[in-house]
Amino acid sequence: MLIKDLLQAKPPPVTVHVNREMADAMRLLIDNNIGSLIVTNDQDHPVGIITERDIFHLAFRYRGDMMDMKVGENMTDDLATASPEDDLDHIARLMTERHIRHVPIVDQNQQLCGIVSIGDVVKARLNEPAV
């Protein structure tokens, strides 16, 4: 299965601008009932990711006093991405090697096409026909 096929059944990814405050990112996660946000720059290119886990660690480190911090100061910027033309095995391997749960999908122009989670990979694997 190609990633572009998997993305057809998913809603568009929720993003947050690199200069938004952490409180804004938290609100987006809560309102959309999701676990991660792709962080974008002024050209809407993905430059990082911020997850619930990242925020949990920040809350502990700063004792909750991080609401006014900028997303860009706290995001993971070593972003592992994949192409819509990649297959499911590639994404599964990438997630395993990098110990990550979400992979932004970008086209050749670095435009965000979607996001694939570990849950998406597991669901797709379970729905594959038995060999």
MODELLER restraints for C-alpha pairs under 7 A, 6 or more apart:
rsr = mdl.restraints
at = mdl.atoms
rsr.add(forms.Gaussian(group=physical.xy_distance, feature=features.Distance(at['CA:1:A'], at['CA:87:A']), mean=5.60, stdev=0.5))
rsr.add(forms.Gaussian(group=physical.xy_distance, feature=features.Distance(at['CA:1:A'], at['CA:88:A']), mean=5.79, stdev=0.5))
rsr.add(forms.Gaussian(group=physical.xy_distance, feature=features.Distance(at['CA:2:A'], at['CA:84:A']), mean=6.90, stdev=0.5))
rsr.add(forms.Gaussian(group=physical.xy_distance, feature=features.Distance(at['CA:2:A'], at['CA:85:A']), mean=5.89, stdev=0.5))
rsr.add(forms.Gaussian(group=physical.xy_distance, feature=features.Distance(at['CA:2:A'], at['CA:86:A']), mean=5.71, stdev=0.5))
rsr.add(forms.Gaussian(group=physical.xy_distance, feature=features.Distance(at['CA:2:A'], at['CA:87:A']), mean=4.20, stdev=0.5))
rsr.add(forms.Gaussian(group=physical.xy_distance, feature=features.Distance(at['CA:2:A'], at['CA:88:A']), mean=6.04, stdev=0.5))
rsr.add(forms.Gaussian(group=physical.xy_distance, feature=features.Distance(at['CA:3:A'], at['CA:84:A']), mean=4.91, stdev=0.5))
rsr.add(forms.Gaussian(group=physical.xy_distance, feature=features.Distance(at['CA:3:A'], at['CA:85:A']), mean=6.16, stdev=0.5))
rsr.add(forms.Gaussian(group=physical.xy_distance, feature=features.Distance(at['CA:3:A'], at['CA:86:A']), mean=5.80, stdev=0.5))
rsr.add(forms.Gaussian(group=physical.xy_distance, feature=features.Distance(at['CA:3:A'], at['CA:87:A']), mean=5.61, stdev=0.5))
rsr.add(forms.Gaussian(group=physical.xy_distance, feature=features.Distance(at['CA:3:A'], at['CA:88:A']), mean=6.25, stdev=0.5))
rsr.add(forms.Gaussian(group=physical.xy_distance, feature=features.Distance(at['CA:4:A'], at['CA:84:A']), mean=4.49, stdev=0.5))
rsr.add(forms.Gaussian(group=physical.xy_distance, feature=features.Distance(at['CA:4:A'], at['CA:85:A']), mean=6.29, stdev=0.5))
rsr.add(forms.Gaussian(group=physical.xy_distance, feature=features.Distance(at['CA:7:A'], at['CA:114:A']), mean=6.54, stdev=0.5))
rsr.add(forms.Gaussian(group=physical.xy_distance, feature=features.Distance(at['CA:12:A'], at['CA:114:A']), mean=5.96, stdev=0.5))
rsr.add(forms.Gaussian(group=physical.xy_distance, feature=features.Distance(at['CA:13:A'], at['CA:114:A']), mean=5.25, stdev=0.5))
rsr.add(forms.Gaussian(group=physical.xy_distance, feature=features.Distance(at['CA:13:A'], at['CA:115:A']), mean=6.10, stdev=0.5))
rsr.add(forms.Gaussian(group=physical.xy_distance, feature=features.Distance(at['CA:14:A'], at['CA:37:A']), mean=5.91, stdev=0.5))
rsr.add(forms.Gaussian(group=physical.xy_distance, feature=features.Distance(at['CA:14:A'], at['CA:38:A']), mean=6.76, stdev=0.5))
rsr.add(forms.Gaussian(group=physical.xy_distance, feature=features.Distance(at['CA:15:A'], at['CA:37:A']), mean=5.26, stdev=0.5))
rsr.add(forms.Gaussian(group=physical.xy_distance, feature=features.Distance(at['CA:15:A'], at['CA:38:A']), mean=4.75, stdev=0.5))
rsr.add(forms.Gaussian(group=physical.xy_distance, feature=features.Distance(at['CA:15:A'], at['CA:39:A']), mean=5.73, stdev=0.5))
rsr.add(forms.Gaussian(group=physical.xy_distance, feature=features.Distance(at['CA:15:A'], at['CA:40:A']), mean=6.66, stdev=0.5))
rsr.add(forms.Gaussian(group=physical.xy_distance, feature=features.Distance(at['CA:16:A'], at['CA:25:A']), mean=6.48, stdev=0.5))
rsr.add(forms.Gaussian(group=physical.xy_distance, feature=features.Distance(at['CA:16:A'], at['CA:37:A']), mean=6.43, stdev=0.5))
rsr.add(forms.Gaussian(group=physical.xy_distance, feature=features.Distance(at['CA:16:A'], at['CA:38:A']), mean=6.31, stdev=0.5))
rsr.add(forms.Gaussian(group=physical.xy_distance, feature=features.Distance(at['CA:16:A'], at['CA:39:A']), mean=5.00, stdev=0.5))
rsr.add(forms.Gaussian(group=physical.xy_distance, feature=features.Distance(at['CA:16:A'], at['CA:40:A']), mean=6.15, stdev=0.5))
rsr.add(forms.Gaussian(group=physical.xy_distance, feature=features.Distance(at['CA:17:A'], at['CA:39:A']), mean=5.54, stdev=0.5))
rsr.add(forms.Gaussian(group=physical.xy_distance, feature=features.Distance(at['CA:17:A'], at['CA:40:A']), mean=4.91, stdev=0.5))
rsr.add(forms.Gaussian(group=physical.xy_distance, feature=features.Distance(at['CA:17:A'], at['CA:41:A']), mean=5.96, stdev=0.5))
rsr.add(forms.Gaussian(group=physical.xy_distance, feature=features.Distance(at['CA:18:A'], at['CA:39:A']), mean=5.58, stdev=0.5))
rsr.add(forms.Gaussian(group=physical.xy_distance, feature=features.Distance(at['CA:18:A'], at['CA:40:A']), mean=5.70, stdev=0.5))
rsr.add(forms.Gaussian(group=physical.xy_distance, feature=features.Distance(at['CA:18:A'], at['CA:41:A']), mean=5.81, stdev=0.5))
rsr.add(forms.Gaussian(group=physical.xy_distance, feature=features.Distance(at['CA:18:A'], at['CA:71:A']), mean=5.43, stdev=0.5))
rsr.add(forms.Gaussian(group=physical.xy_distance, feature=features.Distance(at['CA:18:A'], at['CA:72:A']), mean=4.57, stdev=0.5))
rsr.add(forms.Gaussian(group=physical.xy_distance, feature=features.Distance(at['CA:19:A'], at['CA:70:A']), mean=5.52, stdev=0.5))
rsr.add(forms.Gaussian(group=physical.xy_distance, feature=features.Distance(at['CA:19:A'], at['CA:71:A']), mean=6.14, stdev=0.5))
rsr.add(forms.Gaussian(group=physical.xy_distance, feature=features.Distance(at['CA:19:A'], at['CA:72:A']), mean=6.12, stdev=0.5))
rsr.add(forms.Gaussian(group=physical.xy_distance, feature=features.Distance(at['CA:20:A'], at['CA:70:A']), mean=5.58, stdev=0.5))
rsr.add(forms.Gaussian(group=physical.xy_distance, feature=features.Distance(at['CA:20:A'], at['CA:71:A']), mean=5.79, stdev=0.5))
rsr.add(forms.Gaussian(group=physical.xy_distance, feature=features.Distance(at['CA:21:A'], at['CA:67:A']), mean=6.51, stdev=0.5))
rsr.add(forms.Gaussian(group=physical.xy_distance, feature=features.Distance(at['CA:21:A'], at['CA:68:A']), mean=5.29, stdev=0.5))
rsr.add(forms.Gaussian(group=physical.xy_distance, feature=features.Distance(at['CA:21:A'], at['CA:69:A']), mean=5.46, stdev=0.5))
rsr.add(forms.Gaussian(group=physical.xy_distance, feature=features.Distance(at['CA:21:A'], at['CA:70:A']), mean=4.44, stdev=0.5))
rsr.add(forms.Gaussian(group=physical.xy_distance, feature=features.Distance(at['CA:21:A'], at['CA:71:A']), mean=5.65, stdev=0.5))
rsr.add(forms.Gaussian(group=physical.xy_distance, feature=features.Distance(at['CA:22:A'], at['CA:66:A']), mean=6.89, stdev=0.5))
rsr.add(forms.Gaussian(group=physical.xy_distance, feature=features.Distance(at['CA:22:A'], at['CA:67:A']), mean=5.02, stdev=0.5))
rsr.add(forms.Gaussian(group=physical.xy_distance, feature=features.Distance(at['CA:22:A'], at['CA:68:A']), mean=6.11, stdev=0.5))
rsr.add(forms.Gaussian(group=physical.xy_distance, feature=features.Distance(at['CA:22:A'], at['CA:69:A']), mean=5.68, stdev=0.5))
rsr.add(forms.Gaussian(group=physical.xy_distance, feature=features.Distance(at['CA:22:A'], at['CA:70:A']), mean=5.76, stdev=0.5))
rsr.add(forms.Gaussian(group=physical.xy_distance, feature=features.Distance(at['CA:22:A'], at['CA:71:A']), mean=5.33, stdev=0.5))
rsr.add(forms.Gaussian(group=physical.xy_distance, feature=features.Distance(at['CA:23:A'], at['CA:67:A']), mean=4.75, stdev=0.5))
rsr.add(forms.Gaussian(group=physical.xy_distance, feature=features.Distance(at['CA:23:A'], at['CA:68:A']), mean=6.69, stdev=0.5))
rsr.add(forms.Gaussian(group=physical.xy_distance, feature=features.Distance(at['CA:29:A'], at['CA:35:A']), mean=6.29, stdev=0.5))
rsr.add(forms.Gaussian(group=physical.xy_distance, feature=features.Distance(at['CA:29:A'], at['CA:36:A']), mean=6.78, stdev=0.5))
rsr.add(forms.Gaussian(group=physical.xy_distance, feature=features.Distance(at['CA:35:A'], at['CA:51:A']), mean=5.72, stdev=0.5))
rsr.add(forms.Gaussian(group=physical.xy_distance, feature=features.Distance(at['CA:35:A'], at['CA:52:A']), mean=5.42, stdev=0.5))
rsr.add(forms.Gaussian(group=physical.xy_distance, feature=features.Distance(at['CA:36:A'], at['CA:49:A']), mean=6.90, stdev=0.5))
rsr.add(forms.Gaussian(group=physical.xy_distance, feature=features.Distance(at['CA:36:A'], at['CA:50:A']), mean=5.67, stdev=0.5))
rsr.add(forms.Gaussian(group=physical.xy_distance, feature=features.Distance(at['CA:36:A'], at['CA:51:A']), mean=4.14, stdev=0.5))
rsr.add(forms.Gaussian(group=physical.xy_distance, feature=features.Distance(at['CA:36:A'], at['CA:52:A']), mean=6.24, stdev=0.5))
rsr.add(forms.Gaussian(group=physical.xy_distance, feature=features.Distance(at['CA:37:A'], at['CA:49:A']), mean=5.71, stdev=0.5))
rsr.add(forms.Gaussian(group=physical.xy_distance, feature=features.Distance(at['CA:37:A'], at['CA:50:A']), mean=5.40, stdev=0.5))
rsr.add(forms.Gaussian(group=physical.xy_distance, feature=features.Distance(at['CA:37:A'], at['CA:51:A']), mean=6.36, stdev=0.5))
rsr.add(forms.Gaussian(group=physical.xy_distance, feature=features.Distance(at['CA:38:A'], at['CA:46:A']), mean=6.28, stdev=0.5))
rsr.add(forms.Gaussian(group=physical.xy_distance, feature=features.Distance(at['CA:38:A'], at['CA:48:A']), mean=6.07, stdev=0.5))
rsr.add(forms.Gaussian(group=physical.xy_distance, feature=features.Distance(at['CA:38:A'], at['CA:49:A']), mean=4.60, stdev=0.5))
rsr.add(forms.Gaussian(group=physical.xy_distance, feature=features.Distance(at['CA:38:A'], at['CA:50:A']), mean=6.62, stdev=0.5))
rsr.add(forms.Gaussian(group=physical.xy_distance, feature=features.Distance(at['CA:39:A'], at['CA:46:A']), mean=5.63, stdev=0.5))
rsr.add(forms.Gaussian(group=physical.xy_distance, feature=features.Distance(at['CA:39:A'], at['CA:47:A']), mean=5.72, stdev=0.5))
rsr.add(forms.Gaussian(group=physical.xy_distance, feature=features.Distance(at['CA:39:A'], at['CA:48:A']), mean=4.85, stdev=0.5))
rsr.add(forms.Gaussian(group=physical.xy_distance, feature=features.Distance(at['CA:39:A'], at['CA:49:A']), mean=5.23, stdev=0.5))
rsr.add(forms.Gaussian(group=physical.xy_distance, feature=features.Distance(at['CA:39:A'], at['CA:50:A']), mean=6.95, stdev=0.5))
rsr.add(forms.Gaussian(group=physical.xy_distance, feature=features.Distance(at['CA:40:A'], at['CA:46:A']), mean=4.39, stdev=0.5))
rsr.add(forms.Gaussian(group=physical.xy_distance, feature=features.Distance(at['CA:40:A'], at['CA:47:A']), mean=5.40, stdev=0.5))
rsr.add(forms.Gaussian(group=physical.xy_distance, feature=features.Distance(at['CA:40:A'], at['CA:48:A']), mean=6.96, stdev=0.5))
rsr.add(forms.Gaussian(group=physical.xy_distance, feature=features.Distance(at['CA:41:A'], at['CA:47:A']), mean=6.49, stdev=0.5))
rsr.add(forms.Gaussian(group=physical.xy_distance, feature=features.Distance(at['CA:45:A'], at['CA:110:A']), mean=6.04, stdev=0.5))
rsr.add(forms.Gaussian(group=physical.xy_distance, feature=features.Distance(at['CA:45:A'], at['CA:111:A']), mean=5.64, stdev=0.5))
rsr.add(forms.Gaussian(group=physical.xy_distance, feature=features.Distance(at['CA:45:A'], at['CA:112:A']), mean=6.59, stdev=0.5))
rsr.add(forms.Gaussian(group=physical.xy_distance, feature=features.Distance(at['CA:46:A'], at['CA:112:A']), mean=6.55, stdev=0.5))
rsr.add(forms.Gaussian(group=physical.xy_distance, feature=features.Distance(at['CA:47:A'], at['CA:77:A']), mean=6.13, stdev=0.5))
rsr.add(forms.Gaussian(group=physical.xy_distance, feature=features.Distance(at['CA:47:A'], at['CA:79:A']), mean=6.95, stdev=0.5))
rsr.add(forms.Gaussian(group=physical.xy_distance, feature=features.Distance(at['CA:48:A'], at['CA:75:A']), mean=5.80, stdev=0.5))
rsr.add(forms.Gaussian(group=physical.xy_distance, feature=features.Distance(at['CA:48:A'], at['CA:76:A']), mean=5.34, stdev=0.5))
rsr.add(forms.Gaussian(group=physical.xy_distance, feature=features.Distance(at['CA:48:A'], at['CA:77:A']), mean=4.34, stdev=0.5))
rsr.add(forms.Gaussian(group=physical.xy_distance, feature=features.Distance(at['CA:48:A'], at['CA:78:A']), mean=6.92, stdev=0.5))
rsr.add(forms.Gaussian(group=physical.xy_distance, feature=features.Distance(at['CA:48:A'], at['CA:79:A']), mean=5.57, stdev=0.5))
rsr.add(forms.Gaussian(group=physical.xy_distance, feature=features.Distance(at['CA:49:A'], at['CA:75:A']), mean=5.43, stdev=0.5))
rsr.add(forms.Gaussian(group=physical.xy_distance, feature=features.Distance(at['CA:49:A'], at['CA:76:A']), mean=5.34, stdev=0.5))
rsr.add(forms.Gaussian(group=physical.xy_distance, feature=features.Distance(at['CA:49:A'], at['CA:77:A']), mean=6.76, stdev=0.5))
rsr.add(forms.Gaussian(group=physical.xy_distance, feature=features.Distance(at['CA:50:A'], at['CA:75:A']), mean=4.84, stdev=0.5))
rsr.add(forms.Gaussian(group=physical.xy_distance, feature=features.Distance(at['CA:50:A'], at['CA:76:A']), mean=6.31, stdev=0.5))
rsr.add(forms.Gaussian(group=physical.xy_distance, feature=features.Distance(at['CA:59:A'], at['CA:65:A']), mean=6.99, stdev=0.5))
rsr.add(forms.Gaussian(group=physical.xy_distance, feature=features.Distance(at['CA:59:A'], at['CA:66:A']), mean=6.84, stdev=0.5))
rsr.add(forms.Gaussian(group=physical.xy_distance, feature=features.Distance(at['CA:80:A'], at['CA:103:A']), mean=6.34, stdev=0.5))
rsr.add(forms.Gaussian(group=physical.xy_distance, feature=features.Distance(at['CA:81:A'], at['CA:103:A']), mean=5.56, stdev=0.5))
rsr.add(forms.Gaussian(group=physical.xy_distance, feature=features.Distance(at['CA:81:A'], at['CA:104:A']), mean=5.09, stdev=0.5))
rsr.add(forms.Gaussian(group=physical.xy_distance, feature=features.Distance(at['CA:81:A'], at['CA:105:A']), mean=5.69, stdev=0.5))
rsr.add(forms.Gaussian(group=physical.xy_distance, feature=features.Distance(at['CA:81:A'], at['CA:106:A']), mean=6.68, stdev=0.5))
rsr.add(forms.Gaussian(group=physical.xy_distance, feature=features.Distance(at['CA:82:A'], at['CA:103:A']), mean=6.83, stdev=0.5))
rsr.add(forms.Gaussian(group=physical.xy_distance, feature=features.Distance(at['CA:82:A'], at['CA:104:A']), mean=6.52, stdev=0.5))
rsr.add(forms.Gaussian(group=physical.xy_distance, feature=features.Distance(at['CA:82:A'], at['CA:105:A']), mean=4.90, stdev=0.5))
rsr.add(forms.Gaussian(group=physical.xy_distance, feature=features.Distance(at['CA:82:A'], at['CA:106:A']), mean=6.24, stdev=0.5))
rsr.add(forms.Gaussian(group=physical.xy_distance, feature=features.Distance(at['CA:83:A'], at['CA:105:A']), mean=5.36, stdev=0.5))
rsr.add(forms.Gaussian(group=physical.xy_distance, feature=features.Distance(at['CA:83:A'], at['CA:106:A']), mean=5.42, stdev=0.5))
rsr.add(forms.Gaussian(group=physical.xy_distance, feature=features.Distance(at['CA:83:A'], at['CA:107:A']), mean=5.76, stdev=0.5))
rsr.add(forms.Gaussian(group=physical.xy_distance, feature=features.Distance(at['CA:84:A'], at['CA:105:A']), mean=6.20, stdev=0.5))
rsr.add(forms.Gaussian(group=physical.xy_distance, feature=features.Distance(at['CA:84:A'], at['CA:106:A']), mean=6.94, stdev=0.5))
rsr.add(forms.Gaussian(group=physical.xy_distance, feature=features.Distance(at['CA:84:A'], at['CA:107:A']), mean=6.68, stdev=0.5))
rsr.add(forms.Gaussian(group=physical.xy_distance, feature=features.Distance(at['CA:88:A'], at['CA:121:A']), mean=6.92, stdev=0.5))
rsr.add(forms.Gaussian(group=physical.xy_distance, feature=features.Distance(at['CA:92:A'], at['CA:121:A']), mean=6.86, stdev=0.5))
rsr.add(forms.Gaussian(group=physical.xy_distance, feature=features.Distance(at['CA:95:A'], at['CA:101:A']), mean=6.14, stdev=0.5))
rsr.add(forms.Gaussian(group=physical.xy_distance, feature=features.Distance(at['CA:101:A'], at['CA:117:A']), mean=5.56, stdev=0.5))
rsr.add(forms.Gaussian(group=physical.xy_distance, feature=features.Distance(at['CA:101:A'], at['CA:118:A']), mean=5.12, stdev=0.5))
rsr.add(forms.Gaussian(group=physical.xy_distance, feature=features.Distance(at['CA:102:A'], at['CA:115:A']), mean=6.68, stdev=0.5))
rsr.add(forms.Gaussian(group=physical.xy_distance, feature=features.Distance(at['CA:102:A'], at['CA:116:A']), mean=5.67, stdev=0.5))
rsr.add(forms.Gaussian(group=physical.xy_distance, feature=features.Distance(at['CA:102:A'], at['CA:117:A']), mean=4.40, stdev=0.5))
rsr.add(forms.Gaussian(group=physical.xy_distance, feature=features.Distance(at['CA:102:A'], at['CA:118:A']), mean=6.43, stdev=0.5))
rsr.add(forms.Gaussian(group=physical.xy_distance, feature=features.Distance(at['CA:103:A'], at['CA:115:A']), mean=5.59, stdev=0.5))
rsr.add(forms.Gaussian(group=physical.xy_distance, feature=features.Distance(at['CA:103:A'], at['CA:116:A']), mean=5.27, stdev=0.5))
rsr.add(forms.Gaussian(group=physical.xy_distance, feature=features.Distance(at['CA:103:A'], at['CA:117:A']), mean=6.44, stdev=0.5))
rsr.add(forms.Gaussian(group=physical.xy_distance, feature=features.Distance(at['CA:104:A'], at['CA:114:A']), mean=6.02, stdev=0.5))
rsr.add(forms.Gaussian(group=physical.xy_distance, feature=features.Distance(at['CA:104:A'], at['CA:115:A']), mean=4.32, stdev=0.5))
rsr.add(forms.Gaussian(group=physical.xy_distance, feature=features.Distance(at['CA:104:A'], at['CA:116:A']), mean=6.42, stdev=0.5))
rsr.add(forms.Gaussian(group=physical.xy_distance, feature=features.Distance(at['CA:105:A'], at['CA:112:A']), mean=6.00, stdev=0.5))
rsr.add(forms.Gaussian(group=physical.xy_distance, feature=features.Distance(at['CA:105:A'], at['CA:113:A']), mean=5.41, stdev=0.5))
rsr.add(forms.Gaussian(group=physical.xy_distance, feature=features.Distance(at['CA:105:A'], at['CA:114:A']), mean=5.13, stdev=0.5))
rsr.add(forms.Gaussian(group=physical.xy_distance, feature=features.Distance(at['CA:105:A'], at['CA:115:A']), mean=5.45, stdev=0.5))
rsr.add(forms.Gaussian(group=physical.xy_distance, feature=features.Distance(at['CA:106:A'], at['CA:112:A']), mean=4.53, stdev=0.5))
rsr.add(forms.Gaussian(group=physical.xy_distance, feature=features.Distance(at['CA:106:A'], at['CA:113:A']), mean=5.32, stdev=0.5))
rsr.add(forms.Gaussian(group=physical.xy_distance, feature=features.Distance(at['CA:107:A'], at['CA:113:A']), mean=6.67, stdev=0.5))
